[in-house]
Amino acid sequence: MQAWELGLRLRQRREEIGLTAAAAGRAIGIIQAYVSGVESGRVKLPAARLARMVEVYELEPEDAAELEELRLGASRRAWWHEYSQLFPAEFIRFLGYEAGAEHIRFYDNELMHGLLQTEQYARAVIAGGTTTIRLTEVERRVAARMARQARLHAENPLRVTALLGEGALRQQVGGPVVMSEQLDHLVRLMTERPEQIEIRVLPFAAGAHPALGGSFQILSFPSPRLPDLVWQEVLTSIDIIDQSTRVTDYQVTFAEARERALGSEDSLDLIRRIAKEMT
């Protein structure tokens, strides 16, 4: 997230002074692709190179100090880097965004979101979800999923607004016992942290609605400089969406779907009823 903000601020300043990425690269002594990589947050920036960019971009000392702080933050290794050999690079980037987010809104129609899963549910999903995962990887993947949930208990806890299709409540992942425990876990989250975690259900009776057909999540960040992002994961691909017009489409879709979902109390009652059915 800090690398992303650093890149956005450098690009904004470059455009303010009327430099193209190619012209900036020539002035700094790097290629255009490197400039673009830094601006997208995908390329790490050494201190000396940032100092040269500060000089070329004629940045004020206060701005330069803030950018250096962002650069240092971006260079630190976080917990998810130990899983870099296990997951694709794009998913590792997503973990960084998720860890730095302030609010996540998501819609899931068949599975519980990773932040809401119990350990047994996560294990059942990972072990049975795809043939491309080796059995030796299952426990490390479960550990990574549980580590993500630390943000729910942090000093500045992540706020969650979840829309769950009724199918996600009834799909017996891991069997009825595991599923009953998973639904009880949702009930605890909803009753113990109502100001932090909102879970609403889109019942089968809701019929067609704007979000029907695909899961997605919208990430919002504490820095006003950072726009919302969308994360979408399907069977064969994962995607971080940052184009403003596409993100807006997802924001509108989520808001309209939320209007059609059950209220918090009715959602809680339905989850409790389905949990009883499991036992």
C-alpha positions as CSV (number, residue, x, y, z in Angstrom):
1,M,0.0,0.0,0.0
2,Q,2.8,2.4,0.8
3,A,4.6,1.6,-2.5
4,W,1.3,2.3,-4.2
5,E,0.8,5.7,-2.6
6,L,4.5,6.6,-3.2
7,G,4.0,5.8,-6.9
8,L,0.8,7.8,-7.2
9,R,2.3,10.8,-5.6
10,L,5.4,10.7,-7.9
11,R,3.2,10.3,-11.0
12,Q,1.0,13.2,-9.9
13,R,4.0,15.4,-9.4
14,R,5.5,14.3,-12.8
15,E,2.3,15.3,-14.5
16,E,2.1,18.6,-12.6
17,I,5.5,19.7,-14.1
18,G,4.5,18.5,-17.6
19,L,7.0,15.5,-17.9
20,T,6.1,12.4,-19.8
21,A,7.3,9.1,-18.3
22,A,9.9,8.8,-21.1
23,A,11.2,12.3,-20.5
24,A,11.3,11.8,-16.7
25,G,13.3,8.5,-17.3
26,R,15.9,10.3,-19.4
27,A,16.3,13.1,-16.9
28,I,16.7,10.7,-14.0
29,G,18.8,8.2,-15.9
30,I,16.4,5.2,-16.0
31,I,14.2,3.7,-18.6
32,Q,10.5,4.5,-19.0
33,A,9.4,1.1,-17.9
34,Y,11.2,1.6,-14.6
35,V,9.3,4.9,-14.1
36,S,6.0,3.2,-14.9
37,G,6.9,0.3,-12.5
38,V,7.6,2.7,-9.6
39,E,4.4,4.7,-10.3
40,S,2.3,1.5,-10.2
41,G,3.9,0.4,-7.0
42,R,5.4,-2.8,-8.5
43,V,9.0,-1.8,-8.5
44,K,11.0,-1.0,-5.3
45,L,12.8,2.3,-5.2
46,P,16.3,2.7,-3.7
47,A,17.0,5.8,-1.6
48,A,19.5,7.3,-4.1
49,R,17.1,6.9,-7.0
50,L,14.2,8.5,-5.0
51,A,16.6,11.4,-4.2
52,R,17.3,11.9,-7.9
53,M,13.5,11.9,-8.7
54,V,13.0,14.4,-5.9
55,E,15.6,16.6,-7.6
56,V,14.2,16.3,-11.1
57,Y,10.6,16.8,-9.9
58,E,11.6,19.8,-7.9
59,L,9.8,18.6,-4.8
60,E,9.7,20.6,-1.5
61,P,11.7,19.2,1.4
62,E,8.5,18.3,3.4
63,D,7.2,16.3,0.4
64,A,10.5,14.6,0.0
65,A,10.6,13.5,3.6
66,E,7.1,12.1,3.3
67,L,8.0,10.2,0.2
68,E,11.1,8.8,1.9
69,E,9.0,7.6,4.8
70,L,6.7,5.8,2.3
71,R,9.7,4.3,0.5
72,L,11.0,2.9,3.8
73,G,7.6,1.5,4.7
74,A,7.4,-0.2,1.3
75,S,10.8,-1.8,1.7
76,R,9.9,-3.6,4.9
77,R,9.0,-7.3,4.7
78,A,5.6,-8.1,6.1
79,W,4.2,-11.5,7.2
80,W,2.8,-12.3,3.8
81,H,6.3,-12.3,2.1
82,E,7.1,-15.7,3.6
83,Y,4.3,-17.1,1.4
84,S,5.7,-15.5,-1.8
85,Q,6.7,-19.0,-3.1
86,L,3.2,-20.3,-2.4
87,F,1.0,-17.7,-4.1
88,P,1.1,-15.7,-7.3
89,A,2.7,-12.3,-7.2
90,E,-0.7,-10.6,-7.8
91,F,-2.2,-12.3,-4.7
92,I,0.8,-11.3,-2.6
93,R,0.1,-7.7,-3.7
94,F,-3.5,-8.1,-2.7
95,L,-2.6,-9.3,0.8
96,G,-0.6,-6.1,1.2
97,Y,-3.7,-4.0,0.1
98,E,-6.0,-6.0,2.4
99,A,-3.6,-5.5,5.4
100,G,-3.6,-1.8,4.8
101,A,-7.3,-1.4,4.1
102,E,-9.7,0.5,6.4
103,H,-12.9,-1.0,5.1
104,I,-13.7,-4.0,2.9
105,R,-17.1,-4.6,1.2
106,F,-17.6,-7.9,-0.4
107,Y,-20.2,-10.1,-2.0
108,D,-19.9,-13.9,-2.0
109,N,-22.5,-16.2,-3.3
110,E,-21.1,-19.7,-2.7
111,L,-18.3,-19.6,-0.2
112,M,-17.5,-17.7,3.0
113,H,-15.0,-14.9,2.5
114,G,-11.5,-15.8,3.9
115,L,-11.8,-13.2,6.6
116,L,-14.9,-14.9,8.0
117,Q,-13.8,-18.5,7.8
118,T,-13.1,-20.8,10.7
119,E,-9.9,-22.8,10.5
120,Q,-11.8,-26.1,9.8
121,Y,-13.9,-24.5,7.1
122,A,-10.7,-22.9,5.5
123,R,-9.0,-26.3,5.6
124,A,-12.0,-28.0,3.9
125,V,-12.1,-25.3,1.2
126,I,-8.4,-25.4,0.5
127,A,-8.1,-29.2,0.5
128,G,-11.1,-29.8,-1.6
129,G,-11.3,-26.7,-3.7
130,T,-8.9,-27.4,-6.5
131,T,-6.7,-30.1,-8.0
132,T,-3.8,-27.7,-8.4
133,I,-3.1,-27.5,-4.7
134,R,-0.7,-30.1,-3.4
135,L,-1.5,-31.8,-0.1
136,T,1.8,-30.6,1.4
137,E,0.7,-27.0,0.8
138,V,-2.7,-27.2,2.6
139,E,-1.5,-26.3,6.1
140,R,0.6,-23.4,5.0
141,R,-2.3,-22.0,3.0
142,V,-4.6,-22.4,6.0
143,A,-2.0,-20.6,8.2
144,A,-1.9,-17.7,5.7
145,R,-5.7,-17.4,5.7
146,M,-5.8,-17.3,9.5
147,A,-3.0,-14.7,9.5
148,R,-5.1,-12.4,7.4
149,Q,-7.8,-12.4,10.1
150,A,-5.4,-10.6,12.5
151,R,-6.6,-7.4,10.9
152,L,-10.0,-7.9,12.5
153,H,-8.4,-7.7,15.9
154,A,-5.8,-5.0,15.3
155,E,-5.5,-1.7,17.1
156,N,-7.4,-0.1,14.2
157,P,-9.5,-3.0,13.2
158,L,-10.6,-3.6,9.7
159,R,-14.3,-2.8,9.1
160,V,-16.2,-5.3,7.1
161,T,-19.5,-5.1,5.2
162,A,-20.4,-8.5,3.8
163,L,-23.2,-9.6,1.5
164,L,-23.6,-13.4,1.5
165,G,-25.8,-15.3,-0.9
166,E,-28.0,-17.9,0.8
167,G,-26.0,-20.6,-1.1
168,A,-22.9,-19.7,0.9
169,L,-24.8,-20.5,4.1
170,R,-26.1,-23.8,2.8
171,Q,-23.2,-25.3,0.9
172,Q,-21.9,-28.0,3.3
173,V,-18.2,-27.3,3.0
174,G,-16.5,-29.9,5.2
175,G,-19.8,-31.5,6.2
176,P,-22.7,-30.4,8.5
177,V,-20.6,-30.2,11.7
178,V,-17.9,-27.9,10.1
179,M,-20.7,-25.9,8.5
180,S,-22.6,-25.5,11.7
181,E,-19.5,-24.2,13.5
182,Q,-18.9,-21.8,10.6
183,L,-22.4,-20.4,10.9
184,D,-22.1,-20.1,14.7
185,H,-18.9,-18.1,14.0
186,L,-20.8,-15.7,11.8
187,V,-23.4,-15.2,14.6
188,R,-20.6,-14.4,17.1
189,L,-19.1,-11.9,14.8
190,M,-22.4,-10.2,14.1
191,T,-23.5,-10.1,17.8
192,E,-20.2,-9.2,19.4
193,R,-18.9,-6.6,16.9
194,P,-22.0,-5.1,15.2
195,E,-20.2,-1.7,14.7
196,Q,-17.3,-3.3,13.0
197,I,-18.8,-6.3,11.1
198,E,-22.0,-6.1,9.2
199,I,-23.2,-9.3,7.5
200,R,-26.4,-9.3,5.3
201,V,-27.8,-12.2,3.5
202,L,-29.3,-12.2,0.0
203,P,-31.8,-15.1,0.3
204,F,-32.9,-17.3,-2.6
205,A,-36.2,-15.5,-2.6
206,A,-34.5,-12.2,-3.6
207,G,-34.3,-13.5,-7.1
208,A,-32.1,-11.8,-9.6
209,H,-30.1,-8.9,-8.2
210,P,-27.2,-6.8,-9.6
211,A,-24.4,-8.8,-8.0
212,L,-25.7,-12.3,-8.9
213,G,-23.2,-14.4,-10.8
214,G,-19.8,-13.4,-9.4
215,S,-18.0,-12.7,-6.1
216,F,-16.0,-9.5,-5.7
217,Q,-14.7,-7.2,-3.0
218,I,-14.1,-3.4,-2.7
219,L,-11.2,-2.2,-0.6
220,S,-11.1,1.3,0.8
221,F,-8.0,2.9,2.5
222,P,-7.4,5.4,5.3
223,S,-5.2,7.7,3.1
224,P,-7.4,10.1,1.1
225,R,-4.8,9.9,-1.7
226,L,-5.6,6.2,-2.3
227,P,-8.7,5.4,-4.4
228,D,-10.8,2.3,-3.9
229,L,-9.7,-1.0,-5.5
230,V,-11.6,-4.0,-6.5
231,W,-10.3,-7.6,-6.1
232,Q,-12.0,-10.3,-8.2
233,E,-11.0,-14.0,-8.2
234,V,-12.4,-16.7,-10.4
235,L,-11.4,-20.3,-11.2
236,T,-8.5,-19.5,-13.5
237,S,-7.7,-15.9,-12.9
238,I,-7.2,-13.2,-10.3
239,D,-7.4,-9.4,-10.9
240,I,-6.8,-6.2,-9.1
241,I,-9.1,-3.5,-10.7
242,D,-8.1,0.1,-10.3
243,Q,-9.7,1.9,-13.3
244,S,-12.0,4.4,-11.7
245,T,-15.0,3.8,-14.0
246,R,-14.9,0.1,-13.4
247,V,-14.5,0.5,-9.7
248,T,-17.5,2.8,-9.7
249,D,-19.6,0.1,-11.4
250,Y,-18.7,-2.3,-8.6
251,Q,-19.5,0.3,-6.0
252,V,-23.0,0.9,-7.5
253,T,-23.6,-2.9,-7.9
254,F,-22.7,-3.5,-4.2
255,A,-24.9,-0.7,-3.0
256,E,-27.9,-1.9,-5.0
257,A,-27.4,-5.5,-3.9
258,R,-27.2,-4.4,-0.3
259,E,-30.6,-2.6,-0.6
260,R,-32.1,-6.0,-1.7
261,A,-30.5,-8.0,1.1
262,L,-32.2,-8.9,4.4
263,G,-31.6,-6.4,7.2
264,S,-29.0,-7.3,9.9
265,E,-31.6,-8.8,12.3
266,D,-33.4,-10.9,9.7
267,S,-30.0,-12.0,8.3
268,L,-29.0,-13.1,11.8
269,D,-32.2,-15.0,12.3
270,L,-31.8,-16.8,8.9
271,I,-28.2,-17.8,9.7
272,R,-29.3,-19.2,13.1
273,R,-32.1,-21.2,11.5
274,I,-29.8,-22.7,8.9
275,A,-27.2,-23.5,11.6
276,K,-29.9,-25.5,13.5
277,E,-30.8,-27.4,10.3
278,M,-27.1,-28.4,10.0
279,T,-27.3,-30.2,13.4
